[in-house]
Amino acid sequence: MKQYIPNRVIITPNAKGKPITKEIVAKIQKFNPIVEVIYSQNQGPKLPKGLSKPERSTYLDETLVLCIPPESALFIDEVPSAVILLENIGINCYSLWVGYTLWTAVSVDTELFYEQIVQIDQILRSDVISIIDKLYSKFDLDRSSDNIALQVVKTIMYDYMTQNCGLGFIFKEKVIPYLKKLNENERLQEVKNLLTDGYIDIKNERIHMKFMPYLNYDKEKQKSIKYYITSINQE
């Protein structure tokens, strides 16, 4: 994982004026007093026109985007692509796809930002990885990342989508946005429950993980579940 101080910061409209945005910029300026700060007119940053391929690559390598991604965005890679070293605090950066361009970005959403420094429950994390190793050894996870839970759920979602299963879109529209509102420890617990009992409860709905293995799998019970989503009150 690369470690760097950017030469350029692009701030999207929804990140402008946020206290965390100002804090990050101020800390970067301590390490790089001549860092260029650009206020984008678009939520998705754009490359300057006329750059050659080598110039595009250099521009992207030197640039950090500060933004608030949409809640249901799938173009945010939850595996950190870099770490900014600011006064001994590592701030995780993520890969942000805008069109066909891959940027390095930090979400300045308050909950998501401060969640980065939540101390992970290593026993719970280990439990989830043990279940994955038992049931889904084919899953390609970045185990060095603290964000294991969303990696697991996104991989399940993609598996459903490759099978043209409607659960893929349910995971995209309901499960992932719900999990993104939680901190990593809360997500790990939800994912552990999902992999153990085969469902996740969101508000008054129970979303069932059909056609995929889980620890307490019951063939007869699976046959009795006719719908991907049921009401918790009916359970």
C-alpha positions as CSV (number, residue, x, y, z in Angstrom):
1,M,0.0,0.0,0.0
2,K,1.5,3.3,-1.0
3,Q,2.1,6.2,1.4
4,Y,2.1,9.7,0.2
5,I,1.4,13.4,0.6
6,P,-0.5,14.7,-2.5
7,N,0.6,17.7,-4.6
8,R,-3.0,18.5,-5.5
9,V,-6.4,18.3,-3.7
10,I,-9.7,18.4,-5.5
11,I,-12.7,19.3,-3.3
12,T,-16.2,18.4,-4.7
13,P,-19.1,20.7,-4.0
14,N,-20.7,18.4,-1.3
15,A,-17.3,18.3,0.5
16,K,-16.7,22.1,0.4
17,G,-16.8,23.8,3.8
18,K,-16.9,20.5,5.8
19,P,-14.8,20.7,9.0
20,I,-13.1,17.5,8.1
21,T,-12.2,18.8,4.6
22,K,-10.6,21.9,6.2
23,E,-8.7,19.7,8.7
24,I,-7.3,17.4,6.0
25,V,-6.3,20.3,3.8
26,A,-4.6,22.1,6.7
27,K,-2.6,19.0,7.7
28,I,-1.5,18.4,4.1
29,Q,-0.3,22.0,3.8
30,K,1.9,21.4,6.8
31,F,3.8,18.7,4.9
32,N,3.4,20.3,1.5
33,P,3.0,24.1,1.8
34,I,2.5,24.5,-2.0
35,V,-0.2,21.9,-2.4
36,E,-2.7,23.0,-5.0
37,V,-6.3,23.2,-3.8
38,I,-9.0,23.0,-6.6
39,Y,-12.7,23.4,-6.0
40,S,-14.5,21.2,-8.5
41,Q,-17.8,22.4,-10.1
42,N,-18.9,18.8,-10.4
43,Q,-19.4,16.0,-7.8
44,G,-17.3,13.9,-10.1
45,P,-13.8,15.4,-10.7
46,K,-12.5,15.8,-14.2
47,L,-9.1,15.6,-15.7
48,P,-7.7,18.7,-17.4
49,K,-8.1,18.6,-21.2
50,G,-5.1,17.9,-23.5
51,L,-3.1,15.7,-21.2
52,S,-1.0,13.0,-22.7
53,K,-1.3,9.4,-21.2
54,P,1.9,9.8,-19.1
55,E,0.7,13.3,-18.0
56,R,-2.7,11.8,-17.0
57,S,-1.1,9.1,-15.0
58,T,1.2,11.6,-13.2
59,Y,-1.8,13.9,-12.5
60,L,-3.8,11.1,-11.0
61,D,-0.9,9.9,-8.9
62,E,-0.4,13.4,-7.4
63,T,-4.1,14.1,-6.8
64,L,-6.4,13.5,-3.8
65,V,-10.1,13.9,-4.1
66,L,-12.2,14.9,-1.0
67,C,-15.8,14.0,-1.5
68,I,-19.0,12.6,0.0
69,P,-19.9,9.6,-2.3
70,P,-23.6,8.7,-2.8
71,E,-24.9,6.3,-0.1
72,S,-25.4,3.5,-2.6
73,A,-22.3,4.2,-4.7
74,L,-20.5,1.0,-5.8
75,F,-17.6,2.8,-7.4
76,I,-16.0,3.2,-4.0
77,D,-13.5,0.4,-3.5
78,E,-13.6,-0.4,0.2
79,V,-10.1,-1.7,0.0
80,P,-7.7,1.2,0.9
81,S,-5.5,2.1,-2.1
82,A,-3.2,4.4,-0.2
83,V,-2.6,6.0,3.2
84,I,-1.9,9.7,3.8
85,L,0.5,10.1,6.7
86,L,-0.6,13.1,8.6
87,E,1.0,13.7,12.0
88,N,1.3,9.9,12.5
89,I,-2.4,9.4,11.7
90,G,-2.9,7.2,8.7
91,I,-6.0,8.3,6.7
92,N,-7.3,5.6,4.4
93,C,-7.8,6.6,0.8
94,Y,-10.1,4.7,-1.6
95,S,-10.3,4.1,-5.3
96,L,-13.0,6.3,-6.8
97,W,-14.3,5.5,-10.3
98,V,-15.6,8.5,-12.2
99,G,-16.5,7.3,-15.7
100,Y,-13.3,5.5,-16.9
101,T,-11.0,7.4,-14.6
102,L,-9.7,6.0,-11.3
103,W,-9.0,8.6,-8.6
104,T,-7.6,8.4,-5.1
105,A,-10.2,9.7,-2.7
106,V,-11.2,10.3,0.9
107,S,-14.8,10.4,2.0
108,V,-15.4,13.4,4.3
109,D,-18.7,12.1,5.4
110,T,-18.5,12.5,9.2
111,E,-19.5,9.0,10.2
112,L,-17.4,7.3,7.5
113,F,-14.4,9.4,8.3
114,Y,-14.3,8.9,12.0
115,E,-15.1,5.2,11.5
116,Q,-11.7,4.8,10.0
117,I,-10.1,5.1,13.5
118,V,-12.6,2.8,15.3
119,Q,-10.6,0.0,17.0
120,I,-11.6,-3.2,15.3
121,D,-12.8,-6.2,17.4
122,Q,-10.1,-8.6,16.2
123,I,-11.9,-11.7,17.7
124,L,-15.1,-10.8,15.8
125,R,-13.1,-10.1,12.6
126,S,-11.3,-13.5,13.0
127,D,-14.7,-15.2,13.4
128,V,-16.0,-13.8,10.1
129,I,-12.8,-14.7,8.3
130,S,-13.0,-18.3,9.7
131,I,-16.5,-18.6,8.4
132,I,-15.4,-17.3,5.0
133,D,-12.5,-19.8,4.9
134,K,-15.0,-22.6,5.7
135,L,-17.8,-21.7,3.3
136,Y,-16.3,-19.4,0.7
137,S,-12.6,-20.2,0.2
138,K,-12.8,-18.8,-3.3
139,F,-13.4,-15.3,-2.0
140,D,-10.5,-13.0,-2.8
141,L,-10.3,-10.6,0.1
142,D,-7.7,-8.1,1.1
143,R,-7.1,-9.4,4.6
144,S,-4.7,-6.5,5.4
145,S,-7.7,-4.1,5.3
146,D,-9.9,-3.3,8.2
147,N,-12.9,-3.2,5.9
148,I,-13.5,-6.9,5.6
149,A,-17.3,-6.9,6.2
150,L,-18.2,-4.9,3.1
151,Q,-15.8,-6.9,1.0
152,V,-17.7,-10.0,1.9
153,V,-21.1,-8.6,1.2
154,K,-20.1,-7.1,-2.1
155,T,-18.6,-10.4,-3.2
156,I,-21.8,-12.1,-2.4
157,M,-23.7,-9.4,-4.3
158,Y,-21.5,-9.9,-7.4
159,D,-22.0,-13.7,-7.2
160,Y,-25.8,-13.1,-7.2
161,M,-25.5,-10.7,-10.1
162,T,-23.5,-13.1,-12.2
163,Q,-26.3,-15.7,-11.7
164,N,-28.9,-13.0,-12.8
165,C,-30.4,-13.4,-9.4
166,G,-32.6,-10.6,-8.0
167,L,-30.9,-10.8,-4.7
168,G,-27.9,-9.1,-6.3
169,F,-29.9,-5.9,-6.7
170,I,-31.5,-6.3,-3.3
171,F,-28.0,-6.4,-1.8
172,K,-27.0,-3.4,-3.8
173,E,-30.0,-1.3,-3.0
174,K,-30.8,-2.3,0.6
175,V,-28.0,-4.3,2.3
176,I,-24.9,-2.3,1.3
177,P,-26.4,1.1,2.0
178,Y,-27.6,-0.1,5.4
179,L,-24.1,-1.5,6.2
180,K,-22.4,1.6,5.2
181,K,-24.2,3.5,7.9
182,L,-22.6,1.2,10.6
183,N,-19.1,1.2,11.9
184,E,-16.9,-1.8,11.0
185,N,-17.5,-3.7,14.3
186,E,-21.3,-3.4,13.8
187,R,-20.9,-4.5,10.2
188,L,-18.8,-7.5,11.2
189,Q,-21.5,-8.6,13.6
190,E,-24.2,-8.2,10.9
191,V,-22.1,-10.2,8.4
192,K,-21.3,-12.9,11.0
193,N,-25.1,-13.2,11.6
194,L,-25.7,-13.3,7.9
195,L,-23.2,-16.1,7.3
196,T,-24.4,-18.0,10.3
197,D,-28.2,-17.9,9.9
198,G,-28.6,-16.9,6.3
199,Y,-30.5,-13.6,6.7
200,I,-30.1,-10.0,7.7
201,D,-32.8,-7.8,9.3
202,I,-33.2,-4.2,8.1
203,K,-36.0,-2.3,9.8
204,N,-39.1,-4.5,9.5
205,E,-37.7,-6.6,6.6
206,R,-35.7,-9.9,6.7
207,I,-33.6,-10.4,3.6
208,H,-32.8,-14.1,3.0
209,M,-29.5,-15.3,1.5
210,K,-31.0,-18.0,-0.7
211,F,-28.9,-20.2,-3.0
212,M,-25.7,-19.6,-0.9
213,P,-24.3,-21.6,1.9
214,Y,-24.3,-20.5,5.5
215,L,-23.4,-22.3,8.8
216,N,-26.9,-23.1,10.1
217,Y,-28.2,-24.1,6.7
218,D,-31.5,-26.0,6.8
219,K,-32.7,-27.5,3.5
220,E,-36.3,-27.8,4.6
221,K,-36.4,-24.3,6.0
222,Q,-34.9,-23.0,2.8
223,K,-37.7,-24.7,0.8
224,S,-40.3,-23.0,2.9
225,I,-38.9,-19.5,2.1
226,K,-40.7,-18.4,-1.0
227,Y,-39.5,-14.8,-1.2
228,Y,-36.2,-13.0,-1.0
229,I,-37.7,-10.5,1.5
230,T,-40.2,-11.3,4.2
231,S,-41.7,-9.3,7.0
232,I,-40.1,-9.7,10.4
233,N,-43.5,-9.6,12.0
234,Q,-44.5,-12.7,10.0
235,E,-41.4,-14.8,11.1
